[in-house]
Amino acid sequence: MKKHLNIFIEGKLQNADFNFYSQTGAFKYDIDAIYKNGDARHVDLEIEGEEGDLHSYVNYLEKGPLQVHIELFRVEEAEIVGIEGFKSYKVHKEEYSFMDRIKNAFK
């Protein structure tokens, strides 16, 4: 049965090419995914596929060789939206960068 999962990952992801790693796994496990890279520490994934494939893919991400870079790994089930293929987006988690926030604090 096809399912949709949202995965939230946080950690030292700048030390790993997590986009390439997650895309390789998506092809390996026949997963459709939307990869959202918020900054060097946050990645959100929306994934769809068969239940067994989803389980294997989540395990691949969480327990694979890049696990040393992960500090938070959360999975939530959601409604199917019809994702096709693998799409990667750069999104902004915060309105200002860290340096902008520091500069604004001293104005």
Buried (B, 14 or more C-beta within 10 A) or exposed (E): EEBBBBBBBBBEBEEBEBBEBBBEBBEEBEBBBBBBBBBEBBBBBBBBBBEEBBBBBBEBBBEEEBEEBBEEBEBEEEEEEEBEEBEBEEEEEEEEEEEEEEEEEEE
